[in-house]
Amino acid sequence: MAEISFDDFLKVDVRVGTVVRAEAFPEARKPAIKMWIDFGDEIGERKTSAQVTAHYAPEALIGKQVMAVVNFPPRQIGTFMSEVLVLGLPDAKGEIVLIGPDGDVSAEVPTGGRMH
């Protein structure tokens, strides 16, 4: 993978948001969940879809803090317009696990905070 400069890294705006709504996305080619995520007053609520059904049910995502890139252009995913890219890591089977603040400190992390 090519190296990037620190200035390139700073162009990617990664923020913490709180999932306020989630529902199944049966129209997606691969099983996915639609999420509406609150990023605070500066950015507001944005929506996305993610292939995270192996580890999460829609109702279990409500209130969860997740990390997302908020400055990519919107992207059409089937019938749904995705406005942010939630971040995750593959588990041993390749299924995505969402990235967010640790459970013990998530109450101390303000919605909309930028990753450093």
Rosetta silent file (secondary structure, phi, psi, omega in degrees, C-alpha in Angstrom):
SEQUENCE: MAEISFDDFLKVDVRVGTVVRAEAFPEARKPAIKMWIDFGDEIGERKTSAQVTAHYAPEALIGKQVMAVVNFPPRQIGTFMSEVLVLGLPDAKGEIVLIGPDGDVSAEVPTGGRMH
SCORE:     score description
SCORE:     0.000 S_00000001
   1 L     0.000  141.141 -178.200    0.000    0.000    0.000 S_00000001
   2 L   -72.023  143.718  175.061    1.255    3.464   -0.853 S_00000001
   3 L   -72.567  149.043  173.729    2.351    5.809    1.921 S_00000001
   4 L  -122.649  161.594  178.063    0.349    8.969    2.503 S_00000001
   5 L   -84.534  164.527  176.272    1.344   12.183    4.201 S_00000001
   6 H   -61.770  -36.195  177.644   -0.032   13.330    7.536 S_00000001
   7 H   -62.576  -36.403  175.673   -1.835   16.107    5.638 S_00000001
   8 H   -62.715  -44.340  178.856   -3.560   13.430    3.523 S_00000001
   9 H   -58.459  -41.605 -178.214   -4.679   11.683    6.708 S_00000001
  10 H   -65.154  -18.991  178.185   -6.113   14.937    8.067 S_00000001
  11 L   -71.928  -22.020 -179.860   -8.366   15.197    5.002 S_00000001
  12 L   -87.247  115.662 -176.433  -10.310   12.129    6.182 S_00000001
  13 L   -94.969  100.329  179.852  -12.906   13.301    8.706 S_00000001
  14 E  -104.104  123.891 -176.887  -13.610   10.387   11.075 S_00000001
  15 E  -127.229  158.867  172.673  -16.195   11.116   13.772 S_00000001
  16 E   -93.693  135.622  177.622  -18.012    9.262   16.516 S_00000001
  17 E  -134.747  163.293  179.587  -21.757    9.062   16.148 S_00000001
  18 E  -112.529  125.827  179.286  -24.633    7.450   18.005 S_00000001
  19 E   -68.889  122.451 -178.869  -27.004    5.117   16.164 S_00000001
  20 E  -107.674  -17.079  179.209  -30.517    6.510   16.652 S_00000001
  21 E  -154.679  143.500  177.855  -32.407    4.229   14.251 S_00000001
  22 E  -151.809  142.810  177.776  -31.625    0.918   12.546 S_00000001
  23 E  -152.281  156.529  177.751  -33.572   -1.478   10.365 S_00000001
  24 E   -60.051  151.565  179.274  -33.017   -4.493    8.158 S_00000001
  25 L  -123.642   72.462 -174.294  -32.119   -3.808    4.518 S_00000001
  26 L   -65.385  -20.169 -179.859  -33.647   -6.818    2.714 S_00000001
  27 L   -76.822  -14.671 -178.492  -33.251   -5.200   -0.729 S_00000001
  28 L   -66.426  149.795  178.670  -29.446   -5.218   -0.421 S_00000001
  29 L   -63.534  -39.518  175.767  -27.505   -7.800   -2.452 S_00000001
  30 L  -114.542  148.496 -178.849  -25.765   -9.005    0.724 S_00000001
  31 L   -52.312  130.681 -176.239  -27.456   -8.949    4.148 S_00000001
  32 L  -147.898  168.981  176.981  -27.151   -5.445    5.583 S_00000001
  33 E  -127.028  133.151  172.124  -28.581   -3.036    8.122 S_00000001
  34 E   -83.648  137.597  178.526  -29.631    0.562    7.462 S_00000001
  35 E  -132.730  141.449  170.891  -28.513    2.962   10.192 S_00000001
  36 E  -111.346  123.212 -170.788  -29.297    6.567   10.999 S_00000001
  37 E  -121.897  129.729  177.769  -26.452    8.036   13.035 S_00000001
  38 E   -89.146  121.609  177.595  -26.422   11.271   15.037 S_00000001
  39 L  -108.331   20.030  176.821  -23.100   13.129   14.763 S_00000001
  40 H    85.668 -176.470 -173.054  -24.110   16.104   16.917 S_00000001
  41 H   -62.322  -38.203 -175.118  -24.978   19.694   16.095 S_00000001
  42 H   -65.983  -40.702 -174.618  -22.130   20.374   13.641 S_00000001
  43 H  -108.044  -34.888  179.963  -22.889   17.477   11.255 S_00000001
  44 L    83.861 -159.611 -177.854  -26.356   16.290   12.271 S_00000001
  45 E   -91.536  133.980  176.957  -27.923   12.961   11.431 S_00000001
  46 E  -130.573  157.274 -178.746  -26.590   10.921    8.519 S_00000001
  47 E  -118.059  157.425  179.716  -27.578    7.521    7.182 S_00000001
  48 E  -157.225  169.284  169.059  -25.635    4.508    5.976 S_00000001
  49 E  -128.642  149.775 -177.713  -25.935    0.797    5.358 S_00000001
  50 E  -147.517  144.530  178.816  -23.463   -1.809    6.517 S_00000001
  51 L   -87.436   74.578 -175.356  -23.008   -5.549    6.136 S_00000001
  52 L  -122.693   19.637 -174.070  -22.873   -6.221    9.875 S_00000001
  53 L   -68.532  -18.054  179.307  -25.728   -8.709   10.300 S_00000001
  54 L   -67.525  -29.634 -175.884  -23.427  -11.516   11.524 S_00000001
  55 L  -115.327  -13.426 -173.371  -22.779   -9.656   14.786 S_00000001
  56 L  -136.152  140.998  167.540  -25.627   -7.168   15.168 S_00000001
  57 L   -99.317  148.912 -177.990  -29.413   -7.070   15.063 S_00000001
  58 H   -51.373  -45.132 -176.754  -30.910   -3.680   14.148 S_00000001
  59 H   -66.024  -26.434  179.871  -32.478   -3.160   17.589 S_00000001
  60 H   -76.110  -15.384 -179.094  -29.145   -3.889   19.323 S_00000001
  61 H   -83.788  -20.250 -177.896  -27.463   -1.030   17.431 S_00000001
  62 L   -60.632  126.381 -179.822  -29.715    1.693   18.863 S_00000001
  63 L    88.787   -9.848 -179.742  -27.627    3.834   21.233 S_00000001
  64 L   -75.899  136.774  174.419  -24.320    2.280   20.102 S_00000001
  65 E   -89.520  133.549 -178.743  -21.488    4.671   19.343 S_00000001
  66 E  -132.043  158.153  175.109  -19.677    3.980   16.060 S_00000001
  67 E   -98.950  142.003 -179.063  -16.846    5.566   14.101 S_00000001
  68 E  -151.540  149.363  170.500  -17.513    6.762   10.547 S_00000001
  69 E   -81.379  123.115 -174.675  -15.965    8.754    7.727 S_00000001
  70 L  -106.771   -1.328 -177.652  -18.305   11.719    7.319 S_00000001
  71 L  -116.649   25.121  167.241  -16.720   13.561    4.374 S_00000001
  72 L   -84.064  153.884  175.090  -17.058   11.029    1.544 S_00000001
  73 L   -69.153  153.176  177.792  -19.647   11.921   -1.109 S_00000001
  74 L   -57.942  150.827 -178.288  -23.018   10.138   -0.796 S_00000001
  75 E  -135.447  131.038  179.278  -23.217    6.746   -2.496 S_00000001
  76 E   -76.874  121.833  176.703  -26.278    4.960   -3.837 S_00000001
  77 E  -117.063   95.317 -175.237  -26.577    1.439   -2.355 S_00000001
  78 L    61.788 -121.451 -179.015  -29.517   -0.161   -4.137 S_00000001
  79 L   -91.724    7.782 -170.452  -32.583    1.862   -3.156 S_00000001
  80 E  -123.543  135.113  177.686  -30.777    3.606   -0.292 S_00000001
  81 E   -94.167  115.339  179.456  -28.471    6.652   -0.304 S_00000001
  82 E   -90.739  127.492 -174.668  -25.529    6.108    2.049 S_00000001
  83 L  -105.367  -15.618  177.943  -24.107    9.368    3.419 S_00000001
  84 L  -140.355  164.698  176.545  -21.264    8.101    5.659 S_00000001
  85 E  -115.109  107.944  176.223  -18.983    5.075    5.840 S_00000001
  86 E   -71.185  148.609 -175.845  -19.071    3.270    9.182 S_00000001
  87 L  -104.857  143.793  179.455  -15.767    1.677   10.117 S_00000001
  88 E  -155.811  173.832  178.692  -15.186   -1.890   11.159 S_00000001
  89 E  -128.198  146.567  177.795  -12.707   -4.725   11.273 S_00000001
  90 E   -77.461  140.507  173.005  -13.080   -8.297   10.048 S_00000001
  91 L   -81.166 -171.565 -177.693  -13.294  -11.063   12.630 S_00000001
  92 L   -61.439  -23.127  179.486  -11.599  -14.439   12.084 S_00000001
  93 L   -99.000    2.124 -179.848  -14.384  -15.405    9.636 S_00000001
  94 L    87.838    5.141  178.681  -14.283  -12.106    7.739 S_00000001
  95 L   -83.736  142.456 -172.426  -17.495  -10.747    9.295 S_00000001
  96 E   -81.233  132.851  173.617  -17.422   -7.045   10.170 S_00000001
  97 E  -112.610  124.761 -177.743  -17.213   -5.831   13.773 S_00000001
  98 E   -67.578  148.320  177.099  -17.949   -2.111   14.181 S_00000001
  99 L   -99.605  134.546  176.424  -15.342    0.246   15.636 S_00000001
 100 L  -166.828  176.043  178.248  -16.343    2.611   18.438 S_00000001
 101 L   -59.584  151.402  175.753  -15.357    3.797   21.904 S_00000001
 102 L   -56.550  146.073 -179.642  -14.960    1.150   24.609 S_00000001
 103 L   -54.683  -38.787 -176.742  -18.209    0.350   26.397 S_00000001
 104 L   -69.222  -27.453 -176.107  -16.913    1.599   29.763 S_00000001
 105 L  -112.495   -1.150 -174.786  -16.003    5.068   28.470 S_00000001
 106 H   -59.887  -30.165  178.413  -18.507    5.582   25.641 S_00000001
 107 H   -66.494  -20.907 -179.386  -20.725    7.711   27.910 S_00000001
 108 H   -91.624   -7.727 -177.943  -17.777   10.114   28.245 S_00000001
 109 L   -95.977  112.859 -177.859  -17.201   10.446   24.476 S_00000001
 110 L   -68.771  137.371  175.748  -19.309   13.286   23.054 S_00000001
 111 L   -56.501  134.953  178.716  -21.241   12.566   19.868 S_00000001
 112 L    94.087   -5.408 -179.965  -19.567   14.190   16.884 S_00000001
 113 L   -61.597  140.548 -179.231  -16.030   14.079   18.303 S_00000001
 114 E   -89.594  140.520  177.337  -13.311   13.862   15.659 S_00000001
 115 L   -68.911  139.032  177.102  -10.757   11.063   15.689 S_00000001
 116 L  -111.357    0.000    0.000   -7.173   12.124   16.447 S_00000001
